[in-house]
Amino acid sequence: MIFSRCVTTSIDRRKGKIHRGGISSYVKVKNDLQKWLKECPGSDVRFSTMFDYYALPVDFPGFNEANQKNDVYEKVKILEEAFATDIGDWRFIPYIQLHEFESLIFVDPQALDFTYIDKEDSISNLVEIAQEFGNPELINNGPETAPSKRILKEIPEYDKVVAGVDTLELIGVDLLKQSCKHFCEWVGKLENVFRDA
């Protein structure tokens, strides 16, 4: 059985509201993860993350060391290893998405036409970007050039929660794995957990 939820980033006690998503501080991430780990102490339970590399907070473990590397795969490896060490639970499998969730859409941006049927030209522009980079995980993390910013420039009404998830479902895990090395490695680790269970 698989469950997912967003990290609690703040709590408004006056309004009784919990805010999730958008990591502003690693401390909040760590506190939430450690709470989950305590809630489910079994040895048959595994925990993972899917955090965007783009705009990762500067207090994230390994942040300074990772920033000294040029290769993005080296950067994310350092971050994930430091993350795992800091959490300190063998059941935890960290994953940081290069460069963000929307990178995966660039595996086949044409799949956006299922939701945005009137955006043929915009989707064609996104297809060109995907072809230019070849590897979706290398589409960079600048404030104007991150994958989500590129999609929003072409499709201002793009909605990550609905359209993003629907688009990835259409693309399919097999094609995502073929096109995105780091994503494939993560999914492989998760598949091994289920295979060994």
C-alpha positions in Angstrom: 0.0 0.0 0.0 1.3 3.4 -1.0 0.4 6.7 0.7 1.6 10.2 -0.2 1.3 13.6 1.4 3.0 17.0 1.3 5.4 18.2 4.0 3.8 20.6 6.5 5.5 24.0 6.0 3.5 26.0 8.4 0.5 25.9 10.8 -1.9 28.7 11.4 -3.1 27.9 14.9 -5.6 30.7 15.0 -7.4 29.5 11.9 -6.6 25.9 12.5 -5.1 25.6 9.0 -2.1 23.5 7.9 -0.1 24.7 4.9 1.8 22.1 2.8 4.3 22.3 0.0 6.8 24.9 -1.0 9.9 24.1 1.1 11.2 27.3 2.7 13.3 25.7 5.4 14.9 22.3 5.8 14.2 22.2 9.5 10.4 22.0 8.7 11.1 19.1 6.3 13.2 17.2 8.9 10.6 17.7 11.7 7.8 16.5 9.5 9.7 13.5 8.2 10.9 12.5 11.7 7.3 12.7 12.9 6.2 10.3 10.1 9.0 7.9 10.8 7.9 7.7 14.4 4.2 7.2 13.4 5.1 4.2 11.3 7.9 2.3 13.2 7.6 -1.0 11.3 10.6 -2.5 9.4 8.3 -3.2 6.4 7.7 0.5 5.9 9.7 2.7 3.5 9.7 6.5 3.2 10.7 8.6 0.2 10.5 12.2 -1.0 10.1 14.0 -4.2 11.5 17.5 -3.7 12.4 19.8 -6.5 16.1 20.7 -6.8 15.0 24.1 -8.1 14.8 26.6 -5.2 15.9 24.1 -2.6 16.5 26.0 0.7 20.1 26.9 1.5 19.9 25.2 4.9 19.4 21.8 3.1 22.1 19.2 4.1 25.0 19.2 1.7 23.9 22.4 0.0 27.2 24.2 0.0 29.2 21.1 -1.0 26.8 20.4 -3.9 27.0 24.0 -5.1 30.7 23.5 -5.7 30.1 20.8 -8.4 29.3 21.6 -12.0 27.6 18.3 -12.9 23.9 18.3 -11.7 23.9 14.6 -11.1 26.9 15.0 -8.7 25.1 17.8 -7.0 21.9 15.9 -6.4 23.8 12.8 -5.3 25.6 14.8 -2.6 22.3 16.4 -1.5 20.5 13.0 -1.3 23.4 11.3 0.6 23.6 14.2 3.1 19.8 14.2 3.4 19.8 10.4 4.2 22.6 10.8 6.7 20.8 13.7 8.5 17.5 11.8 8.7 19.4 8.7 9.9 16.8 6.0 9.3 17.6 3.1 7.0 14.0 3.0 5.8 14.3 6.4 4.2 15.0 6.7 0.4 15.6 10.3 -0.4 14.8 11.7 -3.9 15.4 15.1 -5.3 13.9 15.8 -8.7 16.2 17.4 -11.3 15.3 20.2 -11.7 11.7 20.1 -10.7 8.5 18.1 -11.2 7.8 19.8 -14.5 11.1 18.4 -15.9 9.2 15.1 -16.3 6.6 16.7 -18.5 9.4 17.6 -21.0 9.7 13.9 -21.6 6.7 14.3 -23.9 5.2 17.8 -23.7 2.8 16.9 -26.5 0.8 15.0 -23.8 -0.3 18.4 -22.4 -2.7 18.6 -25.4 -5.0 16.2 -23.5 -5.8 19.1 -21.0 -4.9 22.1 -23.1 -6.5 21.3 -26.5 -6.5 24.9 -27.6 -2.8 25.4 -27.1 -1.3 23.7 -30.1 1.3 26.4 -30.9 2.3 26.7 -27.2 2.7 23.0 -26.9 4.8 22.9 -30.1 7.1 25.5 -28.6 7.5 23.2 -25.5 8.3 20.2 -27.8 11.0 22.3 -29.4 12.5 23.0 -26.0 12.4 19.3 -25.1 14.2 18.5 -28.4 16.8 21.2 -27.8 17.8 19.8 -24.4 17.4 16.1 -25.2 17.6 15.2 -21.6 14.6 16.7 -19.6 16.6 16.5 -16.3 19.1 19.0 -17.7 16.6 21.8 -18.3 18.0 24.4 -16.0 16.8 26.0 -12.8 17.0 29.7 -13.5 14.1 31.9 -12.3 12.9 32.4 -15.9 14.1 29.1 -17.4 13.1 26.4 -14.9 10.8 23.8 -16.5 7.7 25.2 -14.7 8.5 28.7 -15.8 8.9 27.6 -19.4 5.5 25.8 -19.3 3.8 28.8 -17.6 5.2 31.2 -20.3 3.4 29.1 -22.9 0.4 28.0 -20.9 -0.3 30.6 -18.2 -3.2 28.6 -16.8 -1.1 25.5 -16.3 -2.0 23.7 -13.1 0.7 21.4 -11.6 -1.7 19.5 -9.3 -4.2 18.6 -12.0 -2.7 19.0 -15.4 0.8 18.0 -14.3 -0.2 14.8 -12.7 -2.6 13.9 -15.6 0.1 14.6 -18.1 2.6 12.3 -16.4 0.0 9.6 -16.2 -0.4 9.9 -20.0 3.3 9.8 -20.6 3.7 6.7 -18.4 6.4 5.5 -16.0 8.2 3.4 -18.6 8.9 6.4 -20.9 9.8 8.6 -17.9 12.4 6.0 -16.8 13.8 5.7 -20.3 14.3 9.5 -20.6 15.3 10.5 -17.1 18.3 8.7 -15.6 18.0 10.0 -12.0 14.2 9.4 -11.9 14.9 5.9 -13.2 17.4 5.2 -10.5 14.9 6.3 -7.8 12.0 4.2 -9.2 14.4 1.3 -9.5 15.1 1.6 -5.7 11.4 1.6 -4.9 10.7 -1.3 -7.2 13.4 -3.3 -5.5 11.8 -2.6 -2.1 8.5 -4.1 -3.4 10.3 -6.9 -5.1 12.1 -7.9 -1.9 9.0 -7.6 0.3 
